[in-house]
Amino acid sequence: MKGRIILAMFCLLSGLASASACQCIDIGGFSGGARKTEKEIRAERLKKAKVVVRGLVVSAKAGEDIQWPVGTKFDANGNVAAATNVGALAVLAEIRVVETRKGSVESLIKIYSGFGIGDCGIGPAFVMAVSMKRPLTLGLEPIASAPNSYTIDMCSYIDTEK
């Protein structure tokens, strides 16, 4: 139960301002299709993720000097901060990886996301994760032009359960 409350807080903080501007295509029901269950959505997001890690957020930064790396890809489905352009400001979190569940990563990785203000980002959730010192399991997309760097958005796989 505690994990579900934390997940709800995580989702609220990460998507509060962007809820009207960012829609995850995988939840269904947008084109008359059946709306998917939470379990189905999570399974699809986990399968879609190229990299899945469990780790602790050790820092979260935002400012004029934190920008999306050149070469970051943004897809037509709104993934990776749809309203953000390469070169625009981003939130950068450093994650100490405690377990790699899919793919191969270093022990300390960089994750870029939007601010959650119409850009599908989960930036505020990183700040919350630093203060809670609780591991997160995250589905990530590698940034080809920036080694050891990844992206995440509110449509990615995110698990806050212990």
C-alpha atoms as an extended CHARMM CRD file, in Angstrom:
* protein
*
       162  EXT
         1         1  MET       CA              0.0000000000        0.0000000000        0.0000000000  PROA      1               0.0000000000
         2         2  LYS       CA              2.8020000000        2.4040000000        0.9110000000  PROA      2               0.0000000000
         3         3  GLY       CA              4.4090000000        1.7250000000       -2.4800000000  PROA      3               0.0000000000
         4         4  ARG       CA              1.1890000000        2.6140000000       -4.3120000000  PROA      4               0.0000000000
         5         5  ILE       CA              0.9110000000        5.8860000000       -2.4000000000  PROA      5               0.0000000000
         6         6  ILE       CA              4.4890000000        6.7470000000       -3.2880000000  PROA      6               0.0000000000
         7         7  LEU       CA              3.8320000000        5.7970000000       -6.9260000000  PROA      7               0.0000000000
         8         8  ALA       CA              0.7790000000        8.0600000000       -6.9510000000  PROA      8               0.0000000000
         9         9  MET       CA              2.8310000000       10.9350000000       -5.4940000000  PROA      9               0.0000000000
        10        10  PHE       CA              5.5920000000       10.2380000000       -8.0400000000  PROA      10              0.0000000000
        11        11  CYS       CA              3.1050000000       10.3870000000      -10.9310000000  PROA      11              0.0000000000
        12        12  LEU       CA              1.4090000000       13.4780000000       -9.5520000000  PROA      12              0.0000000000
        13        13  LEU       CA              4.6530000000       15.3860000000       -9.0990000000  PROA      13              0.0000000000
        14        14  SER       CA              6.0630000000       14.3050000000      -12.4310000000  PROA      14              0.0000000000
        15        15  GLY       CA              3.0000000000       14.9350000000      -14.5290000000  PROA      15              0.0000000000
        16        16  LEU       CA              0.8280000000       17.4640000000      -12.7300000000  PROA      16              0.0000000000
        17        17  ALA       CA              1.3950000000       20.3780000000      -15.0630000000  PROA      17              0.0000000000
        18        18  SER       CA              1.8060000000       18.2660000000      -18.1720000000  PROA      18              0.0000000000
        19        19  ALA       CA             -1.3070000000       16.1130000000      -17.8540000000  PROA      19              0.0000000000
        20        20  SER       CA             -3.2570000000       18.0740000000      -20.4390000000  PROA      20              0.0000000000
        21        21  ALA       CA             -0.3980000000       18.3820000000      -22.9180000000  PROA      21              0.0000000000
        22        22  CYS       CA              1.1040000000       14.9220000000      -22.7340000000  PROA      22              0.0000000000
        23        23  GLN       CA             -0.7890000000       11.7340000000      -23.5310000000  PROA      23              0.0000000000
        24        24  CYS       CA              0.7880000000        8.3210000000      -23.5380000000  PROA      24              0.0000000000
        25        25  ILE       CA             -0.4270000000        6.4580000000      -26.6070000000  PROA      25              0.0000000000
        26        26  ASP       CA             -0.0250000000        3.0640000000      -24.9250000000  PROA      26              0.0000000000
        27        27  ILE       CA             -2.9270000000        3.4940000000      -22.4930000000  PROA      27              0.0000000000
        28        28  GLY       CA             -5.4610000000        2.9900000000      -25.2700000000  PROA      28              0.0000000000
        29        29  GLY       CA             -8.9670000000        4.3180000000      -25.6650000000  PROA      29              0.0000000000
        30        30  PHE       CA             -7.9190000000        7.3050000000      -27.7870000000  PROA      30              0.0000000000
        31        31  SER       CA             -9.1670000000        5.8890000000      -31.0940000000  PROA      31              0.0000000000
        32        32  GLY       CA            -12.1170000000        3.8990000000      -29.8460000000  PROA      32              0.0000000000
        33        33  GLY       CA             -9.9290000000        1.0030000000      -28.7220000000  PROA      33              0.0000000000
        34        34  ALA       CA            -10.3180000000       -0.6430000000      -25.3520000000  PROA      34              0.0000000000
        35        35  ARG       CA             -8.5840000000        1.0620000000      -22.4760000000  PROA      35              0.0000000000
        36        36  LYS       CA             -5.7470000000       -1.1380000000      -21.1640000000  PROA      36              0.0000000000
        37        37  THR       CA             -5.2640000000       -2.2220000000      -17.5820000000  PROA      37              0.0000000000
        38        38  GLU       CA             -2.3890000000       -0.8520000000      -15.5010000000  PROA      38              0.0000000000
        39        39  LYS       CA             -0.7550000000       -4.2860000000      -15.6260000000  PROA      39              0.0000000000
        40        40  GLU       CA             -0.9410000000       -4.3820000000      -19.4540000000  PROA      40              0.0000000000
        41        41  ILE       CA              0.4620000000       -0.8670000000      -19.7720000000  PROA      41              0.0000000000
        42        42  ARG       CA              3.3660000000       -1.5890000000      -17.4280000000  PROA      42              0.0000000000
        43        43  ALA       CA              4.1610000000       -4.8430000000      -19.2700000000  PROA      43              0.0000000000
        44        44  GLU       CA              4.2390000000       -3.0330000000      -22.6420000000  PROA      44              0.0000000000
        45        45  ARG       CA              6.4300000000       -0.2420000000      -21.2880000000  PROA      45              0.0000000000
        46        46  LEU       CA              8.8430000000       -2.7450000000      -19.7510000000  PROA      46              0.0000000000
        47        47  LYS       CA              9.0570000000       -4.6780000000      -23.0320000000  PROA      47              0.0000000000
        48        48  LYS       CA              9.5690000000       -1.4530000000      -25.0510000000  PROA      48              0.0000000000
        49        49  ALA       CA             12.4100000000       -0.1360000000      -22.8600000000  PROA      49              0.0000000000
        50        50  LYS       CA             15.8590000000       -0.6930000000      -24.3010000000  PROA      50              0.0000000000
        51        51  VAL       CA             17.4950000000       -0.4620000000      -20.8640000000  PROA      51              0.0000000000
        52        52  VAL       CA             15.9560000000       -1.2000000000      -17.4500000000  PROA      52              0.0000000000
        53        53  VAL       CA             17.8550000000       -0.3640000000      -14.2790000000  PROA      53              0.0000000000
        54        54  ARG       CA             17.1610000000       -0.2480000000      -10.5690000000  PROA      54              0.0000000000
        55        55  GLY       CA             19.0590000000        2.4520000000       -8.7640000000  PROA      55              0.0000000000
        56        56  LEU       CA             19.2300000000        5.4010000000       -6.4170000000  PROA      56              0.0000000000
        57        57  VAL       CA             19.0280000000        9.0000000000       -7.5770000000  PROA      57              0.0000000000
        58        58  VAL       CA             22.1640000000       10.5970000000       -6.1240000000  PROA      58              0.0000000000
        59        59  SER       CA             21.6520000000       14.0520000000       -7.6410000000  PROA      59              0.0000000000
        60        60  ALA       CA             19.1780000000       16.0490000000       -9.6900000000  PROA      60              0.0000000000
        61        61  LYS       CA             20.1020000000       19.2920000000      -11.4410000000  PROA      61              0.0000000000
        62        62  ALA       CA             18.3720000000       21.9180000000      -13.5360000000  PROA      62              0.0000000000
        63        63  GLY       CA             19.6540000000       25.2400000000      -14.7890000000  PROA      63              0.0000000000
        64        64  GLU       CA             20.9240000000       27.1850000000      -17.7530000000  PROA      64              0.0000000000
        65        65  ASP       CA             23.8490000000       24.8000000000      -18.1650000000  PROA      65              0.0000000000
        66        66  ILE       CA             21.7270000000       21.6060000000      -18.3130000000  PROA      66              0.0000000000
        67        67  GLN       CA             20.5650000000       21.0380000000      -21.8960000000  PROA      67              0.0000000000
        68        68  TRP       CA             19.4840000000       18.0110000000      -23.9090000000  PROA      68              0.0000000000
        69        69  PRO       CA             22.5710000000       16.4860000000      -25.5400000000  PROA      69              0.0000000000
        70        70  VAL       CA             22.8660000000       17.0980000000      -29.2610000000  PROA      70              0.0000000000
        71        71  GLY       CA             21.4970000000       14.0430000000      -31.0490000000  PROA      71              0.0000000000
        72        72  THR       CA             18.7620000000       13.2500000000      -28.5200000000  PROA      72              0.0000000000
        73        73  LYS       CA             15.8700000000       11.6840000000      -30.4210000000  PROA      73              0.0000000000
        74        74  PHE       CA             12.2580000000       12.7000000000      -29.9450000000  PROA      74              0.0000000000
        75        75  ASP       CA              9.6090000000       10.4410000000      -31.4650000000  PROA      75              0.0000000000
        76        76  ALA       CA              6.1910000000       11.2130000000      -32.9210000000  PROA      76              0.0000000000
        77        77  ASN       CA              4.4050000000        9.5440000000      -29.9890000000  PROA      77              0.0000000000
        78        78  GLY       CA              5.4250000000       12.2380000000      -27.5260000000  PROA      78              0.0000000000
        79        79  ASN       CA              8.2240000000       10.2640000000      -25.9070000000  PROA      79              0.0000000000
        80        80  VAL       CA             11.3070000000       12.0230000000      -24.5690000000  PROA      80              0.0000000000
        81        81  ALA       CA              9.7660000000       15.4010000000      -23.8010000000  PROA      81              0.0000000000
        82        82  ALA       CA              7.6860000000       15.9980000000      -26.9160000000  PROA      82              0.0000000000
        83        83  ALA       CA              7.4500000000       19.7650000000      -26.4340000000  PROA      83              0.0000000000
        84        84  THR       CA             11.1850000000       20.1440000000      -25.8870000000  PROA      84              0.0000000000
        85        85  ASN       CA             13.6850000000       20.7470000000      -28.6590000000  PROA      85              0.0000000000
        86        86  VAL       CA             17.2950000000       19.6010000000      -28.6560000000  PROA      86              0.0000000000
        87        87  GLY       CA             19.3270000000       22.3760000000      -27.0710000000  PROA      87              0.0000000000
        88        88  ALA       CA             16.4640000000       23.3060000000      -24.7520000000  PROA      88              0.0000000000
        89        89  LEU       CA             16.8150000000       23.0820000000      -20.9870000000  PROA      89              0.0000000000
        90        90  ALA       CA             16.4360000000       19.7160000000      -19.2660000000  PROA      90              0.0000000000
        91        91  VAL       CA             16.6140000000       18.0970000000      -15.8540000000  PROA      91              0.0000000000
        92        92  LEU       CA             19.6480000000       15.8630000000      -15.3050000000  PROA      92              0.0000000000
        93        93  ALA       CA             19.6890000000       13.1020000000      -12.7020000000  PROA      93              0.0000000000
        94        94  GLU       CA             22.6050000000       10.9060000000      -11.7880000000  PROA      94              0.0000000000
        95        95  ILE       CA             21.6300000000        7.3740000000      -10.8150000000  PROA      95              0.0000000000
        96        96  ARG       CA             23.7850000000        4.8850000000       -8.9380000000  PROA      96              0.0000000000
        97        97  VAL       CA             22.7750000000        1.5920000000      -10.5190000000  PROA      97              0.0000000000
        98        98  VAL       CA             22.2570000000       -1.2730000000       -8.0580000000  PROA      98              0.0000000000
        99        99  GLU       CA             20.8540000000       -3.7460000000      -10.5960000000  PROA      99              0.0000000000
       100       100  THR       CA             20.6370000000       -3.9130000000      -14.3730000000  PROA      100             0.0000000000
       101       101  ARG       CA             17.5440000000       -5.8180000000      -15.4990000000  PROA      101             0.0000000000
       102       102  LYS       CA             17.8330000000       -5.2120000000      -19.2360000000  PROA      102             0.0000000000
       103       103  GLY       CA             20.7390000000       -3.9880000000      -21.3420000000  PROA      103             0.0000000000
       104       104  SER       CA             24.2050000000       -3.0500000000      -20.1100000000  PROA      104             0.0000000000
       105       105  VAL       CA             25.1230000000        0.1270000000      -18.2220000000  PROA      105             0.0000000000
       106       106  GLU       CA             27.8650000000        1.6360000000      -16.0780000000  PROA      106             0.0000000000
       107       107  SER       CA             27.4680000000        1.8510000000      -12.3020000000  PROA      107             0.0000000000
       108       108  LEU       CA             26.7270000000        5.6060000000      -12.4280000000  PROA      108             0.0000000000
       109       109  ILE       CA             24.5570000000        6.9020000000      -15.2840000000  PROA      109             0.0000000000
       110       110  LYS       CA             23.0400000000       10.2080000000      -16.3960000000  PROA      110             0.0000000000
       111       111  ILE       CA             19.3310000000       10.4770000000      -17.1310000000  PROA      111             0.0000000000
       112       112  TYR       CA             17.7930000000       13.4680000000      -18.9110000000  PROA      112             0.0000000000
       113       113  SER       CA             14.1260000000       14.3820000000      -18.6670000000  PROA      113             0.0000000000
       114       114  GLY       CA             11.8620000000       17.3610000000      -19.1480000000  PROA      114             0.0000000000
       115       115  PHE       CA             10.4600000000       19.5180000000      -16.3820000000  PROA      115             0.0000000000
       116       116  GLY       CA              6.9330000000       18.0650000000      -16.4770000000  PROA      116             0.0000000000
       117       117  ILE       CA              5.4260000000       21.3520000000      -17.6100000000  PROA      117             0.0000000000
       118       118  GLY       CA              3.8770000000       20.2960000000      -20.9140000000  PROA      118             0.0000000000
       119       119  ASP       CA              6.9830000000       18.3980000000      -21.9680000000  PROA      119             0.0000000000
       120       120  CYS       CA              6.2060000000       14.8900000000      -20.6390000000  PROA      120             0.0000000000
       121       121  GLY       CA              9.1470000000       15.0720000000      -18.2560000000  PROA      121             0.0000000000
       122       122  ILE       CA              9.5100000000       13.6240000000      -14.7840000000  PROA      122             0.0000000000
       123       123  GLY       CA             12.0970000000       16.1250000000      -13.4970000000  PROA      123             0.0000000000
       124       124  PRO       CA             10.3530000000       16.9100000000      -10.1790000000  PROA      124             0.0000000000
       125       125  ALA       CA             10.2050000000       13.1960000000       -9.3650000000  PROA      125             0.0000000000
       126       126  PHE       CA             14.0070000000       13.0310000000       -9.4090000000  PROA      126             0.0000000000
       127       127  VAL       CA             14.1830000000       15.6440000000       -6.6530000000  PROA      127             0.0000000000
       128       128  MET       CA             11.6640000000       13.6670000000       -4.6150000000  PROA      128             0.0000000000
       129       129  ALA       CA             13.6690000000       10.4620000000       -5.1790000000  PROA      129             0.0000000000
       130       130  VAL       CA             16.8520000000       12.1220000000       -3.8530000000  PROA      130             0.0000000000
       131       131  SER       CA             15.1240000000       13.0780000000       -0.6170000000  PROA      131             0.0000000000
       132       132  MET       CA             13.4850000000        9.6530000000       -0.1470000000  PROA      132             0.0000000000
       133       133  LYS       CA             16.6740000000        7.6550000000       -0.7830000000  PROA      133             0.0000000000
       134       134  ARG       CA             14.5070000000        4.9280000000       -2.2420000000  PROA      134             0.0000000000
       135       135  PRO       CA             15.5180000000        2.8810000000       -5.2960000000  PROA      135             0.0000000000
       136       136  LEU       CA             13.5820000000        3.2770000000       -8.5310000000  PROA      136             0.0000000000
       137       137  THR       CA             13.3040000000        0.8710000000      -11.4360000000  PROA      137             0.0000000000
       138       138  LEU       CA             13.3380000000        2.8210000000      -14.6940000000  PROA      138             0.0000000000
       139       139  GLY       CA             12.9590000000        1.9750000000      -18.3790000000  PROA      139             0.0000000000
       140       140  LEU       CA             15.4100000000        4.1310000000      -20.3230000000  PROA      140             0.0000000000
       141       141  GLU       CA             16.3020000000        5.0370000000      -23.8830000000  PROA      141             0.0000000000
       142       142  PRO       CA             20.0210000000        5.4780000000      -24.6580000000  PROA      142             0.0000000000
       143       143  ILE       CA             21.2420000000        8.7430000000      -26.1860000000  PROA      143             0.0000000000
       144       144  ALA       CA             23.5240000000        7.5450000000      -28.9940000000  PROA      144             0.0000000000
       145       145  SER       CA             25.5510000000       10.7520000000      -29.1310000000  PROA      145             0.0000000000
       146       146  ALA       CA             26.1710000000       10.9050000000      -25.3660000000  PROA      146             0.0000000000
       147       147  PRO       CA             27.7720000000        7.7910000000      -23.8540000000  PROA      147             0.0000000000
       148       148  ASN       CA             26.4080000000        6.6740000000      -20.4820000000  PROA      148             0.0000000000
       149       149  SER       CA             23.3950000000        9.0000000000      -20.9420000000  PROA      149             0.0000000000
       150       150  TYR       CA             19.7200000000        8.1060000000      -21.2090000000  PROA      150             0.0000000000
       151       151  THR       CA             16.2770000000        9.6910000000      -21.4650000000  PROA      151             0.0000000000
       152       152  ILE       CA             13.0230000000        9.0340000000      -19.6460000000  PROA      152             0.0000000000
       153       153  ASP       CA              9.5380000000       10.5490000000      -19.7580000000  PROA      153             0.0000000000
       154       154  MET       CA              6.1730000000        9.9900000000      -18.1240000000  PROA      154             0.0000000000
       155       155  CYS       CA              5.3240000000        7.3130000000      -20.7120000000  PROA      155             0.0000000000
       156       156  SER       CA              8.3520000000        5.2000000000      -19.7470000000  PROA      156             0.0000000000
       157       157  TYR       CA              8.4380000000        2.2170000000      -17.4110000000  PROA      157             0.0000000000
       158       158  ILE       CA              8.6900000000        3.4930000000      -13.8310000000  PROA      158             0.0000000000
       159       159  ASP       CA              8.4410000000        1.3540000000      -10.6920000000  PROA      159             0.0000000000
       160       160  THR       CA              8.7980000000        2.6600000000       -7.1600000000  PROA      160             0.0000000000
       161       161  GLU       CA              8.0600000000       -0.6170000000       -5.3630000000  PROA      161             0.0000000000
       162       162  LYS       CA             10.7190000000       -2.0410000000       -3.0590000000  PROA      162             0.0000000000
